[in-house]
Amino acid sequence: MKNLVSTNWLLNNLNNPNIIILDCSWYLPSENIKGKKEYLKEHISGSYYFDIDKISDRKSNFPHMLPSSKMFEKKIGHMGIKNNSIIITYSKPNLMGASRVWWMFKYFGHNKIAVLNGSVQKWKRENKPLTNKLPNKKNQKYIASPDKTWLTTYSEIKKNIKNTKFLVVDARNKNRFKGIENEPRKGLKKGHIPNSKNIFWGQMITKNGTLIKKNKIKEIFSQLIKYKDKISFSCGSGISASVLSLSLYHALGIKGSVYDGSWTEWGSTKGAIIQK
């Protein structure tokens, strides 16, 4: 299964009963826009809304952390998804939400999943059909099989701070990474995880919202990934880090895990070492 599909491919496969489309639109809290409201206005026909904030560990102190397997199975089954379903994700206002859900499914052991390249914005520019009709729910039984190599935890990063074979790549912009710019979430310290490198997630997206070409992705990662046993992506709260994870896997077939707590966890944890 390819990691990206084109708008034309999806249009030609809209009536495939084995394909489930997920609208994963997600906005920063500061944008004051609700993805669910945007979905209800218009979406690709047959798509379900995947709420990143609600399909999460609701007991965690950190935003949209991975849910339990049991919760994931229940929520996914309600969307008519089976273990052999082909899942296509898209999102507004960019590829962040779609990439995050792509990564979540990878973590829970689902490999038949791809991101709509250019997302719904490209779909709309090409005058492809949109609707406000909601799909009929067809509950299915779904069994998750977590692959924990897709996930990185706080304790794992702390343990490997001085391990030169373990690479953390921060997807935030360079000013946040360097501690020049204040964090958007209150109470967070400024700076970055010691020995981590910085690749801004926006570098991976073209002006028309598609992922950049594979050769460009390879160029960006070429010097960083040499001789590394594990690559982990971090950001503010585990969303934009997923864009880098998707990019690396798409271009090089290398699995890049996501530090789910990301800077929200690291920058607020007492005793965490911070570099500027």
N, C-alpha and C positions, 0 to 999 in steps of 0.2 A: 504494500500500500504506500503510495506516495505521501509525502508530508504536506504537499500543497496541491490544490486543484484550482483550475481556472474557472472563471464565471461561465464560460461557454460549456465547459464540461458539466458543471452543476445544472445548467439550464437543460442540457440534453438528458440528464439523469434524474430530473425532478420527480418523475413518476415511478422510479425504482422503489419498490416496497421495502427493500432492505436498507435503504438510506434514511438516516435520521439527521435532520438539520437542527443545529442549536444556535440560537441568537445569544451570544455571550457578552453583550454590550455592558461596558463598565466604565464609570467615570470617577475621577478623583473627587474626594469629598468637597474640595474647594470649588469645583465646577458647578455644584448644586444642580446636577442633572441626574435623573433616575433612569437607569437602563430599562427597567420594566415599562415605564411610561413611554419611552421611545419605541419599544417593541410593540406596545399596544396600538400605537399610531400606525405603524407600518412595519412589515417584516417579509422575508422571503416565504412564499407559500409553504405551509406544512411545518414550519420551524417552531420549536419549543423555546421558551425562555429559560436560560440557565442562569440562575442568580448566584453569582460568585460569593456574595456576602452571606447568603442564607444557607447555601450548601457548603457548610464549613463547621469547624469546631466552635459551637456557640458558647462554650464554657471557657474558651481561651481568652486571655487578656490582650491578645494580639489579633488584628483583623484578618478575616478570611483564611485562617489556617486550615489545613486539610481536615476534612471530616473523618469520622470513623468509617470503616468498611461497611458496617451495617447501615449507617445513615446514607452513604453513597449508593448502596444497592437499592435502598427503598426509593430514593429520589430519582435515580436513573430509571428504575423499573417503571415508575409513573409516567415517564416520557416515552414509553414504548420501546425502550432500548433493550436488546438482547445481547448476549455475548458475541454473536456473529454479525451484529449490526455494523454497517459502515456509517461512521459519524463524520459529519462536516460541520466545522465551527466557523462562525463569523462574528464580527463585533463592530460597534461604533465606540469612540470616534476614530479608532485605529486598530492595529492587530493585537493590542495588549490582552484584552479579554479573551479573544479567540485562542491566543497562544497559551494563556494560563489554563484554560479548560483542556486544550490539547495535552499539556503537561500533566494535568490531573488524571486524565484517562490513561496516559502512559504509566503513571505511578500505580494506578489500580489494575494494571495488566491488560489494558485494551489497546491493541496495535492497529486495528482497522479504523484509523482516525486521521483526518487531514484538515488543514486550515484553508478557507476560501481566500485565495490570493487577491489582495485588493479589497477584500471584504464587501460589505453591503454598499459602501460608497461607490465602488467601481461598478457594481451591479446596477446601481441606480443611474449612474452616468451613462450607462449603455442602454438605458430604457428597458431593462429587463423587468418582468412583472413583480409587483409588491402587493401585499394585501394587509387588511387588518382583521381578517377572519382567523379564529383560533383553531388549531388542529384538534381532532377528536382524540381523546386520551384512550390508549390501549395498554393497560397495565401488563407488564411482562416480568418474568423472574430474571434477575441479573445477579451474577456471582462475581465479586471482586477478587482478584488475586494480586495483592500489592507486590510491586517490585521496588524494594526500598533503595535500590541503587540510584533511583531517580531523585531521591530526597537527601538533603543534608540538614543536620541539626546543629544547634548551638554548641553542644558538647563535642561534636565531631570537629567543628572548626577550631574550637578552643584547644583541643588536643593536638591539632595539626598546624598550629600557628607557625612553627619553625620548620615544618616539613616541606622541603623544596620540591617534592613530588606532588604536593597537594596545592592546587591553584584555586584561589577565589577571585572571581571577576565581578566587579561592581557595575551594574547597569545604570546607575544614576548619572546625572550630568556632572561634568568635571568640577564645577563650583561646589556642589554638594559633597562630592567625593573628597575634595581638598579642604572642606570645612570652611569655605569662604561664605557660602550661602546658608541661611537658616533652614532648618528642616521644616516641612509643612505641618508636621504633627507636633503638638506642644509637648514639651518635656524631654525631647530627644537631644542628645549631645551632637555636636558636629564632628565630622571627620570620617574615617573609614577603618575597616578591619585591617590590622597590621599585615603587611606583605601582600595585600590584595592589589589587583590591577584594575584599571578603569576602561570600559568600553561602553559608551553611551548607547542605550538601546535604539535611539532614534537614527543612528548611523545605518541600521539595518533596513530602514524603510525609505522607499523612493518618494518623490513628490506626489505621485499618483496613488500612494498607499500600498503598493505591492512590496514584497521582500526584494532586496537587491539581488543581483545575479550571484550564482554560486562562486564564481571566480573572485568576486569582490569580497564575499564573506571569507573565503579562504585566505585572502590577503590580510584581512583584518586580524584573523586569528593565528596566522602562520607563526609568528615569533613567540606568541604566548603559550601555545599548547605543546611545544616541543618538550619531550622527555617528562611529561606529566602523567601520573598514574590516575589522578582524579581531578576533574574540573567541576567547580561548583559556582553557580551564579547567584548573586545577591542583588538587592535593590532597596527600595523603601519598605515594601511589604510583600514581596514575592510575586508581583504581577509582571512588571516590565522585565524582570530576570528571565521570565518564561520566553520572551521574544528572543533572547540570546540562546536559550536552550534549544528552541525550535530552529534557529538559524544554523547553529553548529551541527545539529543532527541532520538537517536538510542538506547542507553543503558537504559535510565531511563524514557523516554517518557515525559521529562520535557522540556518545551519551554525556550530556552535561546536566548534572543534578541541579536542583534549586534549593537554596537555603530558605525554607518556608517563612521563618520568622524575620529574616533579613534585617535591615537596619533598625526597624521598629523594635525588634527584640534586642539586638546587640547594643544599640545606642541608649537603651533604657535599663540595661541589666547592670546592677551594681558589681563592680570589679572587672567588667569587660575592658580589655585594653583597647585604647583608641589611638589611631595614628592620624596625623594631619600633614 
